[in-house]
Amino acid sequence: MEVDFEDDEDIARIARNSRVIAIVGLSPNEMRPSWGVARYLQANGYRVIPVNPGHAGGHILGETVYASLADIPKSAGVQMVDVFRRSEAVGPIVDEALAHLPDLQSIWLQLGIRNDAAAERARSRGITVIQDRCPKIEFPRHL
């Protein structure tokens, strides 16, 4: 993996300032990486909002699961969206986040996930985008 050290400043700011994180593709299965990342974030004081249409209305890690980003109440104050979906699925997720999350500051694409076109759309709206990285790996260096 090619490391972009220019991201470090952005990662540090995201780790310090983001308190509410929507995780798209969060699984209720404790063996899945998304569950481990969400649990880590909760343990470190972040509020995690699960987004998974297959489990909408249920609960993961004590939080209500939403079918989509558009379903999350604006009052939740989502500042970061963390995406556990294939690269091809990222475009519509980014567009939905831009349209429905007024407090959005950053979009995070997990390890192995990149979508440069979607990232550019978000950046053109002033949103910080981190691609192909994991907050569970990156945040500890900045907390």
Contacts in CASP RR format, 6 or more apart in sequence:
PFRMAT RR
TARGET T0000
AUTHOR 0000-0000-0000
METHOD contacts of the structure
MODEL  1
MEVDFEDDEDIARIARNSRVIAIVGLSPNEMRPSWGVARYLQANGYRVIP
VNPGHAGGHILGETVYASLADIPKSAGVQMVDVFRRSEAVGPIVDEALAH
LPDLQSIWLQLGIRNDAAAERARSRGITVIQDRCPKIEFPRHL
1 111 0 8 1.000
1 132 0 8 1.000
7 130 0 8 1.000
7 133 0 8 1.000
10 106 0 8 1.000
10 128 0 8 1.000
10 130 0 8 1.000
11 130 0 8 1.000
11 133 0 8 1.000
11 138 0 8 1.000
11 139 0 8 1.000
11 141 0 8 1.000
11 142 0 8 1.000
12 141 0 8 1.000
12 142 0 8 1.000
13 128 0 8 1.000
14 80 0 8 1.000
14 105 0 8 1.000
14 106 0 8 1.000
14 108 0 8 1.000
14 128 0 8 1.000
14 130 0 8 1.000
14 135 0 8 1.000
15 135 0 8 1.000
15 138 0 8 1.000
15 139 0 8 1.000
15 142 0 8 1.000
15 143 0 8 1.000
16 142 0 8 1.000
16 143 0 8 1.000
17 79 0 8 1.000
17 105 0 8 1.000
18 46 0 8 1.000
18 79 0 8 1.000
18 80 0 8 1.000
18 105 0 8 1.000
18 106 0 8 1.000
19 45 0 8 1.000
19 46 0 8 1.000
19 47 0 8 1.000
19 79 0 8 1.000
20 46 0 8 1.000
20 47 0 8 1.000
20 49 0 8 1.000
20 76 0 8 1.000
20 77 0 8 1.000
20 78 0 8 1.000
20 79 0 8 1.000
20 80 0 8 1.000
20 103 0 8 1.000
21 41 0 8 1.000
21 46 0 8 1.000
21 47 0 8 1.000
21 48 0 8 1.000
21 49 0 8 1.000
21 78 0 8 1.000
21 79 0 8 1.000
21 80 0 8 1.000
21 81 0 8 1.000
21 82 0 8 1.000
21 135 0 8 1.000
22 48 0 8 1.000
22 49 0 8 1.000
22 50 0 8 1.000
22 51 0 8 1.000
22 66 0 8 1.000
22 69 0 8 1.000
22 72 0 8 1.000
22 78 0 8 1.000
22 80 0 8 1.000
22 81 0 8 1.000
22 82 0 8 1.000
22 97 0 8 1.000
22 101 0 8 1.000
23 34 0 8 1.000
23 37 0 8 1.000
23 38 0 8 1.000
23 48 0 8 1.000
23 49 0 8 1.000
23 50 0 8 1.000
23 51 0 8 1.000
23 81 0 8 1.000
23 82 0 8 1.000
23 84 0 8 1.000
24 51 0 8 1.000
24 52 0 8 1.000
24 69 0 8 1.000
24 81 0 8 1.000
24 82 0 8 1.000
24 83 0 8 1.000
24 84 0 8 1.000
24 85 0 8 1.000
24 93 0 8 1.000
25 34 0 8 1.000
25 50 0 8 1.000
25 51 0 8 1.000
25 52 0 8 1.000
25 83 0 8 1.000
25 84 0 8 1.000
25 85 0 8 1.000
26 34 0 8 1.000
26 35 0 8 1.000
26 38 0 8 1.000
26 48 0 8 1.000
26 50 0 8 1.000
26 51 0 8 1.000
26 52 0 8 1.000
26 60 0 8 1.000
26 65 0 8 1.000
26 84 0 8 1.000
27 34 0 8 1.000
27 35 0 8 1.000
27 52 0 8 1.000
27 60 0 8 1.000
27 84 0 8 1.000
28 35 0 8 1.000
28 52 0 8 1.000
28 55 0 8 1.000
28 60 0 8 1.000
29 35 0 8 1.000
30 36 0 8 1.000
33 84 0 8 1.000
33 110 0 8 1.000
34 84 0 8 1.000
34 110 0 8 1.000
35 60 0 8 1.000
35 61 0 8 1.000
36 136 0 8 1.000
37 82 0 8 1.000
37 84 0 8 1.000
37 110 0 8 1.000
37 134 0 8 1.000
37 135 0 8 1.000
37 136 0 8 1.000
38 48 0 8 1.000
38 50 0 8 1.000
38 60 0 8 1.000
38 61 0 8 1.000
39 61 0 8 1.000
40 135 0 8 1.000
40 136 0 8 1.000
40 139 0 8 1.000
41 48 0 8 1.000
41 135 0 8 1.000
41 136 0 8 1.000
41 139 0 8 1.000
42 48 0 8 1.000
42 61 0 8 1.000
44 139 0 8 1.000
44 143 0 8 1.000
47 63 0 8 1.000
48 61 0 8 1.000
48 63 0 8 1.000
49 63 0 8 1.000
49 64 0 8 1.000
49 66 0 8 1.000
49 72 0 8 1.000
49 76 0 8 1.000
49 78 0 8 1.000
50 60 0 8 1.000
50 61 0 8 1.000
50 63 0 8 1.000
50 64 0 8 1.000
50 65 0 8 1.000
50 66 0 8 1.000
51 65 0 8 1.000
51 66 0 8 1.000
51 67 0 8 1.000
51 68 0 8 1.000
51 69 0 8 1.000
51 72 0 8 1.000
52 60 0 8 1.000
52 65 0 8 1.000
52 67 0 8 1.000
53 67 0 8 1.000
53 68 0 8 1.000
54 67 0 8 1.000
55 65 0 8 1.000
56 65 0 8 1.000
56 66 0 8 1.000
56 67 0 8 1.000
56 71 0 8 1.000
57 64 0 8 1.000
57 65 0 8 1.000
57 66 0 8 1.000
57 67 0 8 1.000
58 64 0 8 1.000
58 65 0 8 1.000
59 65 0 8 1.000
66 72 0 8 1.000
68 96 0 8 1.000
69 78 0 8 1.000
69 81 0 8 1.000
69 93 0 8 1.000
69 96 0 8 1.000
69 97 0 8 1.000
69 100 0 8 1.000
69 101 0 8 1.000
70 96 0 8 1.000
70 99 0 8 1.000
70 100 0 8 1.000
72 78 0 8 1.000
72 100 0 8 1.000
72 101 0 8 1.000
74 100 0 8 1.000
74 101 0 8 1.000
74 102 0 8 1.000
74 103 0 8 1.000
77 101 0 8 1.000
77 102 0 8 1.000
77 103 0 8 1.000
78 101 0 8 1.000
78 103 0 8 1.000
78 104 0 8 1.000
79 103 0 8 1.000
79 104 0 8 1.000
79 105 0 8 1.000
79 106 0 8 1.000
80 104 0 8 1.000
80 105 0 8 1.000
80 106 0 8 1.000
80 107 0 8 1.000
80 108 0 8 1.000
81 93 0 8 1.000
81 97 0 8 1.000
81 101 0 8 1.000
81 104 0 8 1.000
81 106 0 8 1.000
81 107 0 8 1.000
81 108 0 8 1.000
82 108 0 8 1.000
82 110 0 8 1.000
82 135 0 8 1.000
83 90 0 8 1.000
83 93 0 8 1.000
83 107 0 8 1.000
83 108 0 8 1.000
83 109 0 8 1.000
83 110 0 8 1.000
83 113 0 8 1.000
84 110 0 8 1.000
84 113 0 8 1.000
85 93 0 8 1.000
85 113 0 8 1.000
86 113 0 8 1.000
87 109 0 8 1.000
87 112 0 8 1.000
87 113 0 8 1.000
87 114 0 8 1.000
87 115 0 8 1.000
88 115 0 8 1.000
90 109 0 8 1.000
90 113 0 8 1.000
90 115 0 8 1.000
90 118 0 8 1.000
91 115 0 8 1.000
91 117 0 8 1.000
91 118 0 8 1.000
91 121 0 8 1.000
93 118 0 8 1.000
94 107 0 8 1.000
94 115 0 8 1.000
94 118 0 8 1.000
94 119 0 8 1.000
94 121 0 8 1.000
94 122 0 8 1.000
95 118 0 8 1.000
95 121 0 8 1.000
97 104 0 8 1.000
97 107 0 8 1.000
97 122 0 8 1.000
98 104 0 8 1.000
98 121 0 8 1.000
98 122 0 8 1.000
98 125 0 8 1.000
98 127 0 8 1.000
104 127 0 8 1.000
105 127 0 8 1.000
105 128 0 8 1.000
106 127 0 8 1.000
106 128 0 8 1.000
106 129 0 8 1.000
106 130 0 8 1.000
107 119 0 8 1.000
107 122 0 8 1.000
107 127 0 8 1.000
107 128 0 8 1.000
107 129 0 8 1.000
107 130 0 8 1.000
108 129 0 8 1.000
108 130 0 8 1.000
108 133 0 8 1.000
108 135 0 8 1.000
109 115 0 8 1.000
109 119 0 8 1.000
109 129 0 8 1.000
109 130 0 8 1.000
109 131 0 8 1.000
109 132 0 8 1.000
109 133 0 8 1.000
110 132 0 8 1.000
110 133 0 8 1.000
110 134 0 8 1.000
111 132 0 8 1.000
111 133 0 8 1.000
111 134 0 8 1.000
112 132 0 8 1.000
113 131 0 8 1.000
113 132 0 8 1.000
114 131 0 8 1.000
114 132 0 8 1.000
115 131 0 8 1.000
116 131 0 8 1.000
119 129 0 8 1.000
119 131 0 8 1.000
122 129 0 8 1.000
123 129 0 8 1.000
130 138 0 8 1.000
END
